[in-house]
Amino acid sequence: MKQILALFTVCLLAWLTALHAATPRPVRVLMWDEQQPEQKRAYGERFLGETIAAHLTAQSGFVVKNASLNSPGQGLDDATLNDTDVVIWWSHQKNPFVTDENVERLVTRVREGKLGFIALHSAHWARPFVRLMQERAKDDALAQIPSAERATAKFEYFNQNPLGKVPRRDAPLTPALRQEDGVWKLTLPGCIFPAYRGDGAPSHVTTLLPDHPIAVGLPAKWDVKQTEMYDEPFHVPKPDAVVFEERWDKGEHFRSGCVWQVGKGRVFYFRPGHETFPVFKQAEPLRVVENAARWVAPEK
């Protein structure tokens, strides 16, 4: 009888172990939001980030926390990031207040493949996004140098703090690499564009890569009912893929869903937004964020 009971116990433990291994761990999301008071004009009692967090929480396979500048450690301390798979970031007016230490802590984890990062709309100037684009630009620059020279190549970097600098439409694109007197000079990406318009006119979105995981469940064409306009050229490293493009009736267009590999981690930028328009009450943008959060999460 004892042998039968022991065998049953072993089989039960093996079954439970297999069941646990077959059940994927939820994607742990940190929704980081600057929480501007203006968001209440579009999102009522909730902040914009809380609205996205509530949507993700209602979907299967997510565990979501909210964070802001007012959180302990700005919500970016070691313990919090160690318990996070994906950071979704919304910011606009207070980008400079995020500390260097917290920015580098996040960027290091993305490069090591421990975090995925999603930047939304005005987070093109979020300090973590800018730093991630700078790191990608450095990787791209090194890849352009003949392999025999890479170990000894000397670099100088320019435009290391681009926040607040809107380029002319005819300004040279960034990032840009040149060699002078044996030194490679890299102008880092400005993460900006020459024109914007906040009138809330609708944008017309085309799903360029319908087979990409971020595009699952999205129609071939769809509109964002109210949004701010950004116009190309977008000063970022060449994306690995452009999943969505936006156009406006006045002729502007933008690469509005871009993905990059930065080190071992994945980064996604999604353009539609502005805090006074209810973009993230609309089904399609919420689906994009949901899909993106699953895709950029590190593989378990």
BAVEX-40624 format. One record per residue (C-alpha): residue number from 0; residue in one letter; x, y, z. Coordinates in Angstrom, 1 decimal. Each point is the difference from the previous one (the first is absolute). Layout:
# residues N
<site i="NUM" aa="A" c1="X" c2="Y" c3="Z"/>
...
//
This chain:
# residues 300
<site i="0" aa="M" c1="0.0" c2="0.0" c3="0.0"/>
<site i="1" aa="K" c1="2.9" c2="2.4" c3="0.9"/>
<site i="2" aa="Q" c1="1.6" c2="-0.7" c3="-3.4"/>
<site i="3" aa="I" c1="-3.2" c2="0.8" c3="-1.8"/>
<site i="4" aa="L" c1="-0.5" c2="3.2" c3="2.0"/>
<site i="5" aa="A" c1="3.6" c2="1.0" c3="-0.7"/>
<site i="6" aa="L" c1="-0.4" c2="-0.7" c3="-3.7"/>
<site i="7" aa="F" c1="-3.3" c2="2.0" c3="-0.1"/>
<site i="8" aa="T" c1="1.8" c2="2.9" c3="1.8"/>
<site i="9" aa="V" c1="2.8" c2="0.0" c3="-2.5"/>
<site i="10" aa="C" c1="-2.4" c2="-0.1" c3="-3.0"/>
<site i="11" aa="L" c1="-2.1" c2="2.8" c3="1.5"/>
<site i="12" aa="L" c1="3.1" c2="2.2" c3="0.5"/>
<site i="13" aa="A" c1="1.2" c2="-0.7" c3="-3.5"/>
<site i="14" aa="W" c1="-3.4" c2="0.9" c3="-1.4"/>
<site i="15" aa="L" c1="-0.2" c2="3.3" c3="2.0"/>
<site i="16" aa="T" c1="3.5" c2="0.9" c3="-1.1"/>
<site i="17" aa="A" c1="-0.9" c2="-0.6" c3="-3.7"/>
<site i="18" aa="L" c1="-3.2" c2="2.0" c3="0.4"/>
<site i="19" aa="H" c1="1.9" c2="2.9" c3="1.6"/>
<site i="20" aa="A" c1="2.6" c2="-0.1" c3="-2.8"/>
<site i="21" aa="A" c1="-2.7" c2="0.0" c3="-2.7"/>
<site i="22" aa="T" c1="-1.8" c2="3.0" c3="1.5"/>
<site i="23" aa="P" c1="1.7" c2="3.2" c3="-1.2"/>
<site i="24" aa="R" c1="0.8" c2="2.6" c3="2.6"/>
<site i="25" aa="P" c1="-2.0" c2="3.2" c3="-0.4"/>
<site i="26" aa="V" c1="1.8" c2="3.0" c3="-1.7"/>
<site i="27" aa="R" c1="0.9" c2="2.3" c3="2.9"/>
<site i="28" aa="V" c1="-0.7" c2="3.6" c3="-1.3"/>
<site i="29" aa="L" c1="1.1" c2="3.3" c3="1.6"/>
<site i="30" aa="M" c1="-2.2" c2="2.8" c3="-1.3"/>
<site i="31" aa="W" c1="2.1" c2="3.1" c3="0.5"/>
<site i="32" aa="D" c1="-2.0" c2="3.2" c3="-0.4"/>
<site i="33" aa="E" c1="0.9" c2="3.6" c3="0.6"/>
<site i="34" aa="Q" c1="-3.6" c2="0.5" c3="1.0"/>
<site i="35" aa="Q" c1="-0.6" c2="3.5" c3="-1.3"/>
<site i="36" aa="P" c1="-3.2" c2="1.6" c3="1.4"/>
<site i="37" aa="E" c1="-1.0" c2="0.8" c3="-3.6"/>
<site i="38" aa="Q" c1="-0.6" c2="-3.7" c3="-0.5"/>
<site i="39" aa="K" c1="-3.2" c2="0.2" c3="2.0"/>
<site i="40" aa="R" c1="-1.6" c2="2.0" c3="-2.9"/>
<site i="41" aa="A" c1="0.1" c2="-3.2" c3="-2.1"/>
<site i="42" aa="Y" c1="0.1" c2="-2.7" c3="2.6"/>
<site i="43" aa="G" c1="-2.3" c2="1.2" c3="2.8"/>
<site i="44" aa="E" c1="0.8" c2="-1.4" c3="3.5"/>
<site i="45" aa="R" c1="2.9" c2="-2.1" c3="-1.2"/>
<site i="46" aa="F" c1="3.3" c2="1.1" c3="-1.4"/>
<site i="47" aa="L" c1="1.0" c2="-1.1" c3="-3.5"/>
<site i="48" aa="G" c1="2.4" c2="-2.6" c3="1.4"/>
<site i="49" aa="E" c1="-2.6" c2="-1.3" c3="2.4"/>
<site i="50" aa="T" c1="-2.4" c2="-0.4" c3="-3.0"/>
<site i="51" aa="I" c1="2.5" c2="-2.1" c3="-1.9"/>
<site i="52" aa="A" c1="0.9" c2="-2.0" c3="3.2"/>
<site i="53" aa="A" c1="-3.7" c2="-0.8" c3="0.6"/>
<site i="54" aa="H" c1="-0.4" c2="-1.3" c3="-3.6"/>
<site i="55" aa="L" c1="3.1" c2="-2.2" c3="0.3"/>
<site i="56" aa="T" c1="-1.1" c2="-1.3" c3="3.4"/>
<site i="57" aa="A" c1="-3.3" c2="-1.1" c3="-1.6"/>
<site i="58" aa="Q" c1="1.8" c2="-2.1" c3="-2.6"/>
<site i="59" aa="S" c1="1.4" c2="-3.5" c3="0.7"/>
<site i="60" aa="G" c1="3.7" c2="-0.3" c3="0.7"/>
<site i="61" aa="F" c1="0.9" c2="3.4" c3="1.5"/>
<site i="62" aa="V" c1="0.9" c2="1.2" c3="3.5"/>
<site i="63" aa="V" c1="0.1" c2="3.8" c3="0.0"/>
<site i="64" aa="K" c1="1.4" c2="2.7" c3="2.3"/>
<site i="65" aa="N" c1="-0.3" c2="3.7" c3="-0.3"/>
<site i="66" aa="A" c1="3.0" c2="2.4" c3="0.7"/>
<site i="67" aa="S" c1="0.8" c2="3.7" c3="-0.3"/>
<site i="68" aa="L" c1="2.5" c2="2.5" c3="1.0"/>
<site i="69" aa="N" c1="-1.7" c2="0.1" c3="3.4"/>
<site i="70" aa="S" c1="0.6" c2="-3.7" c3="0.6"/>
<site i="71" aa="P" c1="2.8" c2="-1.1" c3="2.4"/>
<site i="72" aa="G" c1="3.2" c2="0.1" c3="-2.1"/>
<site i="73" aa="Q" c1="-2.1" c2="1.5" c3="-2.8"/>
<site i="74" aa="G" c1="-1.3" c2="-3.6" c3="-0.5"/>
<site i="75" aa="L" c1="3.3" c2="-1.0" c3="-1.5"/>
<site i="76" aa="D" c1="1.9" c2="-1.5" c3="2.9"/>
<site i="77" aa="D" c1="1.8" c2="-3.4" c3="-0.3"/>
<site i="78" aa="A" c1="-2.7" c2="-1.9" c3="1.8"/>
<site i="79" aa="T" c1="-2.8" c2="1.3" c3="-2.2"/>
<site i="80" aa="L" c1="1.9" c2="-0.6" c3="-3.3"/>
<site i="81" aa="N" c1="1.2" c2="-3.4" c3="1.1"/>
<site i="82" aa="D" c1="-3.7" c2="-0.9" c3="0.3"/>
<site i="83" aa="T" c1="-0.9" c2="1.5" c3="-3.4"/>
<site i="84" aa="D" c1="0.1" c2="-1.5" c3="-3.6"/>
<site i="85" aa="V" c1="-1.3" c2="3.1" c3="-1.9"/>
<site i="86" aa="V" c1="0.0" c2="3.7" c3="0.7"/>
<site i="87" aa="I" c1="-2.6" c2="2.1" c3="-1.9"/>
<site i="88" aa="W" c1="0.9" c2="3.7" c3="0.2"/>
<site i="89" aa="W" c1="-2.1" c2="3.1" c3="-0.4"/>
<site i="90" aa="S" c1="1.6" c2="3.4" c3="0.6"/>
<site i="91" aa="H" c1="-0.1" c2="3.5" c3="-1.4"/>
<site i="92" aa="Q" c1="0.8" c2="3.0" c3="2.2"/>
<site i="93" aa="K" c1="2.3" c2="-1.4" c3="2.8"/>
<site i="94" aa="N" c1="2.5" c2="-2.2" c3="-1.9"/>
<site i="95" aa="P" c1="3.1" c2="1.8" c3="1.5"/>
<site i="96" aa="F" c1="-1.1" c2="-1.0" c3="3.5"/>
<site i="97" aa="V" c1="0.7" c2="-3.7" c3="-0.4"/>
<site i="98" aa="T" c1="3.4" c2="-0.6" c3="1.6"/>
<site i="99" aa="D" c1="3.1" c2="-1.2" c3="-1.9"/>
<site i="100" aa="E" c1="0.2" c2="-2.9" c3="2.3"/>
<site i="101" aa="N" c1="-3.5" c2="-1.2" c3="-0.7"/>
<site i="102" aa="V" c1="0.4" c2="0.5" c3="-3.7"/>
<site i="103" aa="E" c1="3.2" c2="-2.1" c3="-0.2"/>
<site i="104" aa="R" c1="-1.5" c2="-2.7" c3="2.3"/>
<site i="105" aa="L" c1="-2.8" c2="-0.4" c3="-2.5"/>
<site i="106" aa="V" c1="2.1" c2="0.2" c3="-3.2"/>
<site i="107" aa="T" c1="2.5" c2="-2.5" c3="1.4"/>
<site i="108" aa="R" c1="-2.8" c2="-2.5" c3="0.6"/>
<site i="109" aa="V" c1="-1.4" c2="0.4" c3="-3.5"/>
<site i="110" aa="R" c1="3.5" c2="-0.5" c3="-1.6"/>
<site i="111" aa="E" c1="0.5" c2="-3.1" c3="2.1"/>
<site i="112" aa="G" c1="-3.4" c2="-1.4" c3="-1.2"/>
<site i="113" aa="K" c1="-1.6" c2="0.2" c3="3.4"/>
<site i="114" aa="L" c1="-2.6" c2="2.6" c3="-1.0"/>
<site i="115" aa="G" c1="-2.0" c2="1.1" c3="-2.9"/>
<site i="116" aa="F" c1="-0.9" c2="3.7" c3="-0.5"/>
<site i="117" aa="I" c1="-2.9" c2="1.7" c3="-1.6"/>
<site i="118" aa="A" c1="-0.1" c2="3.8" c3="-0.6"/>
<site i="119" aa="L" c1="-3.3" c2="1.7" c3="-0.7"/>
<site i="120" aa="H" c1="-0.4" c2="3.2" c3="-1.9"/>
<site i="121" aa="S" c1="1.8" c2="2.9" c3="1.7"/>
<site i="122" aa="A" c1="2.3" c2="-2.5" c3="1.7"/>
<site i="123" aa="H" c1="2.1" c2="0.4" c3="-3.2"/>
<site i="124" aa="W" c1="1.9" c2="2.4" c3="2.4"/>
<site i="125" aa="A" c1="-0.2" c2="-2.3" c3="3.0"/>
<site i="126" aa="R" c1="3.5" c2="-0.3" c3="1.4"/>
<site i="127" aa="P" c1="0.0" c2="-3.8" c3="-0.1"/>
<site i="128" aa="F" c1="-1.2" c2="0.0" c3="-3.6"/>
<site i="129" aa="V" c1="2.6" c2="2.5" c3="-1.1"/>
<site i="130" aa="R" c1="2.8" c2="-1.9" c3="1.7"/>
<site i="131" aa="L" c1="-1.2" c2="-3.3" c3="-1.6"/>
<site i="132" aa="M" c1="0.1" c2="1.7" c3="-3.4"/>
<site i="133" aa="Q" c1="3.4" c2="1.3" c3="0.7"/>
<site i="134" aa="E" c1="1.2" c2="-3.5" c3="0.9"/>
<site i="135" aa="R" c1="-1.5" c2="-1.4" c3="-3.2"/>
<site i="136" aa="A" c1="1.7" c2="2.8" c3="-2.0"/>
<site i="137" aa="K" c1="3.3" c2="-0.9" c3="1.5"/>
<site i="138" aa="D" c1="-0.5" c2="-3.7" c3="-0.9"/>
<site i="139" aa="D" c1="-0.9" c2="1.0" c3="-3.5"/>
<site i="140" aa="A" c1="3.0" c2="2.2" c3="-0.4"/>
<site i="141" aa="L" c1="2.4" c2="-2.7" c3="1.2"/>
<site i="142" aa="A" c1="-1.6" c2="-2.4" c3="-2.5"/>
<site i="143" aa="Q" c1="0.9" c2="2.5" c3="-2.8"/>
<site i="144" aa="I" c1="3.7" c2="-0.1" c3="0.8"/>
<site i="145" aa="P" c1="2.1" c2="-2.6" c3="-1.7"/>
<site i="146" aa="S" c1="0.2" c2="-3.0" c3="2.4"/>
<site i="147" aa="A" c1="3.8" c2="0.1" c3="0.2"/>
<site i="148" aa="E" c1="-0.2" c2="3.6" c3="1.4"/>
<site i="149" aa="R" c1="-2.8" c2="-0.4" c3="2.5"/>
<site i="150" aa="A" c1="2.1" c2="-1.0" c3="3.0"/>
<site i="151" aa="T" c1="2.2" c2="3.1" c3="-0.3"/>
<site i="152" aa="A" c1="-2.5" c2="2.5" c3="-1.4"/>
<site i="153" aa="K" c1="-0.1" c2="3.4" c3="1.8"/>
<site i="154" aa="F" c1="-3.4" c2="1.7" c3="0.4"/>
<site i="155" aa="E" c1="-1.2" c2="3.5" c3="0.9"/>
<site i="156" aa="Y" c1="-3.7" c2="0.5" c3="0.7"/>
<site i="157" aa="F" c1="-2.1" c2="3.1" c3="-0.7"/>
<site i="158" aa="N" c1="-3.5" c2="1.1" c3="0.9"/>
<site i="159" aa="Q" c1="0.0" c2="-2.1" c3="3.2"/>
<site i="160" aa="N" c1="-2.8" c2="2.1" c3="1.6"/>
<site i="161" aa="P" c1="-2.4" c2="0.8" c3="-2.8"/>
<site i="162" aa="L" c1="-3.1" c2="0.8" c3="2.1"/>
<site i="163" aa="G" c1="-1.8" c2="3.1" c3="-1.1"/>
<site i="164" aa="K" c1="1.8" c2="0.4" c3="-3.4"/>
<site i="165" aa="V" c1="-2.6" c2="-0.1" c3="-2.8"/>
<site i="166" aa="P" c1="1.8" c2="-0.3" c3="-3.4"/>
<site i="167" aa="R" c1="-0.6" c2="2.0" c3="-3.1"/>
<site i="168" aa="R" c1="-1.6" c2="-2.1" c3="-2.8"/>
<site i="169" aa="D" c1="3.2" c2="0.2" c3="-2.0"/>
<site i="170" aa="A" c1="2.3" c2="-0.8" c3="2.9"/>
<site i="171" aa="P" c1="2.4" c2="-2.9" c3="-0.5"/>
<site i="172" aa="L" c1="-1.5" c2="-3.3" c3="1.2"/>
<site i="173" aa="T" c1="1.2" c2="-1.5" c3="3.3"/>
<site i="174" aa="P" c1="1.6" c2="-2.3" c3="0.8"/>
<site i="175" aa="A" c1="2.9" c2="0.8" c3="-2.4"/>
<site i="176" aa="L" c1="3.5" c2="-1.4" c3="-0.1"/>
<site i="177" aa="R" c1="3.1" c2="1.5" c3="-1.5"/>
<site i="178" aa="Q" c1="3.8" c2="-0.6" c3="0.3"/>
<site i="179" aa="E" c1="2.4" c2="2.9" c3="0.5"/>
<site i="180" aa="D" c1="3.8" c2="-0.4" c3="0.8"/>
<site i="181" aa="G" c1="-0.4" c2="-3.6" c3="0.9"/>
<site i="182" aa="V" c1="-2.9" c2="0.6" c3="2.4"/>
<site i="183" aa="W" c1="-3.6" c2="-1.2" c3="-0.6"/>
<site i="184" aa="K" c1="-2.4" c2="2.8" c3="0.9"/>
<site i="185" aa="L" c1="-3.5" c2="-1.0" c3="0.7"/>
<site i="186" aa="T" c1="-2.8" c2="2.5" c3="0.3"/>
<site i="187" aa="L" c1="-2.5" c2="-1.8" c3="2.2"/>
<site i="188" aa="P" c1="-3.7" c2="-0.2" c3="-0.9"/>
<site i="189" aa="G" c1="-2.1" c2="3.0" c3="1.0"/>
<site i="190" aa="C" c1="-3.2" c2="-2.2" c3="0.4"/>
<site i="191" aa="I" c1="-2.0" c2="2.9" c3="-1.4"/>
<site i="192" aa="F" c1="-1.7" c2="1.3" c3="-3.2"/>
<site i="193" aa="P" c1="-0.4" c2="3.4" c3="-1.7"/>
<site i="194" aa="A" c1="-3.8" c2="0.6" c3="0.4"/>
<site i="195" aa="Y" c1="-3.0" c2="-0.8" c3="2.2"/>
<site i="196" aa="R" c1="-3.6" c2="1.2" c3="0.2"/>
<site i="197" aa="G" c1="-2.2" c2="-0.4" c3="3.0"/>
<site i="198" aa="D" c1="-3.4" c2="0.6" c3="-1.6"/>
<site i="199" aa="G" c1="-1.3" c2="-3.5" c3="0.6"/>
<site i="200" aa="A" c1="-0.6" c2="-0.8" c3="-3.6"/>
<site i="201" aa="P" c1="-0.4" c2="-3.8" c3="-0.7"/>
<site i="202" aa="S" c1="2.8" c2="-2.0" c3="-1.4"/>
<site i="203" aa="H" c1="-0.3" c2="-2.9" c3="-2.4"/>
<site i="204" aa="V" c1="2.1" c2="-3.0" c3="0.9"/>
<site i="205" aa="T" c1="1.2" c2="-2.7" c3="-2.4"/>
<site i="206" aa="T" c1="1.1" c2="-3.3" c3="1.5"/>
<site i="207" aa="L" c1="3.2" c2="-0.5" c3="-2.1"/>
<site i="208" aa="L" c1="0.9" c2="-3.4" c3="1.4"/>
<site i="209" aa="P" c1="-3.2" c2="-1.9" c3="0.7"/>
<site i="210" aa="D" c1="2.0" c2="-3.2" c3="0.9"/>
<site i="211" aa="H" c1="2.0" c2="1.7" c3="2.7"/>
<site i="212" aa="P" c1="-1.0" c2="-1.1" c3="3.6"/>
<site i="213" aa="I" c1="-0.7" c2="3.7" c3="0.9"/>
<site i="214" aa="A" c1="-2.6" c2="0.1" c3="-2.8"/>
<site i="215" aa="V" c1="-2.1" c2="-3.0" c3="1.1"/>
<site i="216" aa="G" c1="-3.7" c2="0.8" c3="-0.1"/>
<site i="217" aa="L" c1="0.5" c2="3.5" c3="-1.7"/>
<site i="218" aa="P" c1="-1.7" c2="0.9" c3="-3.2"/>
<site i="219" aa="A" c1="1.9" c2="0.8" c3="-3.1"/>
<site i="220" aa="K" c1="-1.1" c2="3.7" c3="0.3"/>
<site i="221" aa="W" c1="-1.4" c2="1.8" c3="3.0"/>
<site i="222" aa="D" c1="-0.4" c2="3.5" c3="1.3"/>
<site i="223" aa="V" c1="1.1" c2="1.6" c3="3.3"/>
<site i="224" aa="K" c1="-3.0" c2="2.3" c3="0.6"/>
<site i="225" aa="Q" c1="1.8" c2="2.8" c3="1.8"/>
<site i="226" aa="T" c1="3.8" c2="0.4" c3="0.2"/>
<site i="227" aa="E" c1="2.9" c2="2.4" c3="-0.2"/>
<site i="228" aa="M" c1="1.9" c2="0.0" c3="-3.3"/>
<site i="229" aa="Y" c1="3.7" c2="-0.7" c3="-0.3"/>
<site i="230" aa="D" c1="1.7" c2="0.4" c3="-3.4"/>
<site i="231" aa="E" c1="3.0" c2="-1.8" c3="-1.4"/>
<site i="232" aa="P" c1="3.0" c2="-0.2" c3="-0.1"/>
<site i="233" aa="F" c1="0.3" c2="-1.7" c3="3.4"/>
<site i="234" aa="H" c1="3.6" c2="0.3" c3="1.2"/>
<site i="235" aa="V" c1="0.6" c2="-3.6" c3="1.3"/>
<site i="236" aa="P" c1="2.1" c2="-2.9" c3="-1.1"/>
<site i="237" aa="K" c1="-1.5" c2="-2.0" c3="-2.9"/>
<site i="238" aa="P" c1="-2.6" c2="-2.3" c3="1.6"/>
<site i="239" aa="D" c1="0.2" c2="-3.7" c3="-0.4"/>
<site i="240" aa="A" c1="-3.6" c2="0.1" c3="-1.1"/>
<site i="241" aa="V" c1="-2.8" c2="2.6" c3="-0.5"/>
<site i="242" aa="V" c1="-3.3" c2="-1.7" c3="1.0"/>
<site i="243" aa="F" c1="-2.3" c2="3.0" c3="-0.4"/>
<site i="244" aa="E" c1="0.0" c2="3.3" c3="-2.0"/>
<site i="245" aa="E" c1="-2.2" c2="3.0" c3="0.6"/>
<site i="246" aa="R" c1="-1.2" c2="2.6" c3="-2.5"/>
<site i="247" aa="W" c1="-2.1" c2="3.2" c3="0.4"/>
<site i="248" aa="D" c1="-2.3" c2="1.7" c3="-2.4"/>
<site i="249" aa="K" c1="2.4" c2="3.0" c3="-0.2"/>
<site i="250" aa="G" c1="2.7" c2="-2.3" c3="-1.5"/>
<site i="251" aa="E" c1="2.2" c2="-0.8" c3="3.0"/>
<site i="252" aa="H" c1="1.2" c2="-3.5" c3="0.8"/>
<site i="253" aa="F" c1="1.9" c2="-1.8" c3="2.7"/>
<site i="254" aa="R" c1="1.5" c2="-3.4" c3="0.7"/>
<site i="255" aa="S" c1="-2.2" c2="-0.7" c3="2.9"/>
<site i="256" aa="G" c1="0.8" c2="-3.5" c3="1.2"/>
<site i="257" aa="C" c1="3.7" c2="-0.6" c3="0.0"/>
<site i="258" aa="V" c1="2.0" c2="-2.9" c3="1.5"/>
<site i="259" aa="W" c1="3.7" c2="-0.3" c3="0.8"/>
<site i="260" aa="Q" c1="2.3" c2="-2.5" c3="1.6"/>
<site i="261" aa="V" c1="2.2" c2="1.7" c3="2.5"/>
<site i="262" aa="G" c1="2.6" c2="-2.4" c3="1.3"/>
<site i="263" aa="K" c1="-2.0" c2="-3.1" c3="0.9"/>
<site i="264" aa="G" c1="-3.2" c2="2.0" c3="0.7"/>
<site i="265" aa="R" c1="-3.0" c2="1.1" c3="-2.0"/>
<site i="266" aa="V" c1="-1.2" c2="3.6" c3="-0.3"/>
<site i="267" aa="F" c1="-3.3" c2="1.2" c3="-1.6"/>
<site i="268" aa="Y" c1="-1.1" c2="3.6" c3="-0.6"/>
<site i="269" aa="F" c1="-3.7" c2="0.7" c3="-0.7"/>
<site i="270" aa="R" c1="-0.8" c2="3.5" c3="-1.1"/>
<site i="271" aa="P" c1="-3.7" c2="0.8" c3="0.4"/>
<site i="272" aa="G" c1="-1.0" c2="2.1" c3="3.0"/>
<site i="273" aa="H" c1="0.0" c2="3.2" c3="1.9"/>
<site i="274" aa="E" c1="-1.3" c2="0.2" c3="3.6"/>
<site i="275" aa="T" c1="-3.1" c2="2.0" c3="-0.9"/>
<site i="276" aa="F" c1="-1.3" c2="-2.5" c3="-2.6"/>
<site i="277" aa="P" c1="-1.6" c2="-3.3" c3="1.1"/>
<site i="278" aa="V" c1="2.3" c2="-2.1" c3="-2.3"/>
<site i="279" aa="F" c1="0.3" c2="-2.8" c3="2.6"/>
<site i="280" aa="K" c1="-3.7" c2="-0.4" c3="0.4"/>
<site i="281" aa="Q" c1="-0.1" c2="-1.2" c3="-3.6"/>
<site i="282" aa="A" c1="0.1" c2="-3.7" c3="-0.7"/>
<site i="283" aa="E" c1="2.7" c2="0.0" c3="-2.7"/>
<site i="284" aa="P" c1="2.8" c2="1.9" c3="1.9"/>
<site i="285" aa="L" c1="-0.7" c2="-2.1" c3="3.1"/>
<site i="286" aa="R" c1="0.4" c2="-3.1" c3="-2.1"/>
<site i="287" aa="V" c1="3.3" c2="1.2" c3="-1.3"/>
<site i="288" aa="V" c1="1.3" c2="0.6" c3="3.5"/>
<site i="289" aa="E" c1="-1.2" c2="-3.4" c3="1.2"/>
<site i="290" aa="N" c1="1.6" c2="-1.8" c3="-3.0"/>
<site i="291" aa="A" c1="3.2" c2="2.0" c3="0.4"/>
<site i="292" aa="A" c1="0.3" c2="-0.8" c3="3.7"/>
<site i="293" aa="R" c1="-0.2" c2="-3.7" c3="-0.8"/>
<site i="294" aa="W" c1="2.6" c2="0.3" c3="-2.8"/>
<site i="295" aa="V" c1="2.6" c2="2.1" c3="1.7"/>
<site i="296" aa="A" c1="-0.1" c2="-2.1" c3="3.2"/>
<site i="297" aa="P" c1="3.2" c2="-2.0" c3="0.5"/>
<site i="298" aa="E" c1="-0.4" c2="-3.7" c3="-1.0"/>
<site i="299" aa="K" c1="-0.3" c2="-2.1" c3="3.1"/>
//
